[in-house]
Amino acid sequence: MFVSAYGAEAGNLALRGLALGGIYVGGGIAPKILPAIEGGAFMEAFLNKQPMTELLTKVPVKVILNSEAGLIGAASCANELGR
């Protein structure tokens, strides 16, 4: 049930932001439940947004596996601000 709710909300966010470049799911939960996400329930709920299903099929969905991604992003931002 959690994976379906996770996918449904990811689909909602993709539509709200028109994230045609892709959705990147990060944080601590996604990598830990990756087999469940890959099982199909996540994408089924992600795409279950009639009449917008066709648009969502074009949105790439990726799971961020690097646990340091947040720190890397913050360091990059700090670097840009320091220029």
C-alpha positions in Angstrom: 0.0 0.0 0.0 2.9 2.4 0.8 4.6 1.9 -2.5 1.3 2.7 -4.3 0.7 5.8 -2.3 4.3 6.8 -2.9 3.9 6.4 -6.7 0.6 8.2 -6.7 2.0 11.2 -5.0 5.1 11.2 -7.2 2.7 11.3 -10.2 0.8 14.2 -8.6 4.0 16.1 -8.1 5.1 15.4 -11.7 1.9 16.9 -12.9 1.9 19.9 -10.6 5.4 20.9 -11.7 5.1 19.6 -15.3 8.3 17.7 -14.6 8.8 16.6 -18.2 12.6 16.3 -17.6 12.0 13.6 -15.0 11.3 12.8 -11.4 14.2 11.9 -9.1 13.0 10.1 -6.0 15.6 10.7 -3.2 15.9 10.4 0.5 16.4 7.4 2.8 13.3 5.4 2.0 13.4 4.8 -1.8 16.8 3.0 -1.9 15.8 0.7 1.0 12.5 -0.3 -0.8 13.9 -0.4 -4.3 12.7 -4.0 -5.1 9.2 -3.0 -4.1 9.4 0.1 -6.2 10.6 -1.9 -9.2 7.8 -4.4 -8.6 5.4 -2.3 -10.7 2.9 -0.9 -8.1 4.8 2.4 -7.9 4.7 3.0 -11.7 1.1 1.8 -11.9 0.0 4.4 -9.3 2.3 7.0 -10.9 0.6 6.6 -14.3 -3.0 6.2 -13.0 -3.9 9.8 -13.7 -6.5 9.8 -16.4 -6.6 11.8 -18.7 -2.9 12.6 -18.1 -1.5 9.1 -18.3 -0.1 9.6 -21.8 1.9 12.7 -20.6 3.2 10.8 -17.6 4.4 7.9 -19.7 7.0 10.4 -21.1 8.3 11.4 -17.7 11.4 9.5 -16.7 11.4 8.3 -13.0 14.7 7.6 -11.3 15.7 6.6 -7.8 18.7 8.4 -6.3 21.0 5.7 -4.8 23.8 8.0 -3.7 23.3 8.6 0.0 25.5 11.7 -0.2 23.4 13.4 -2.9 22.0 16.0 -0.6 25.4 17.0 0.7 26.8 17.1 -2.8 24.0 19.4 -3.9 24.5 21.7 -0.9 28.2 21.8 -1.6 27.6 22.7 -5.2 25.2 25.4 -4.2 27.6 26.8 -1.6 30.4 26.8 -4.3 28.2 28.8 -6.7 27.3 31.3 -4.0 30.9 31.8 -3.1 31.9 33.0 -6.5 
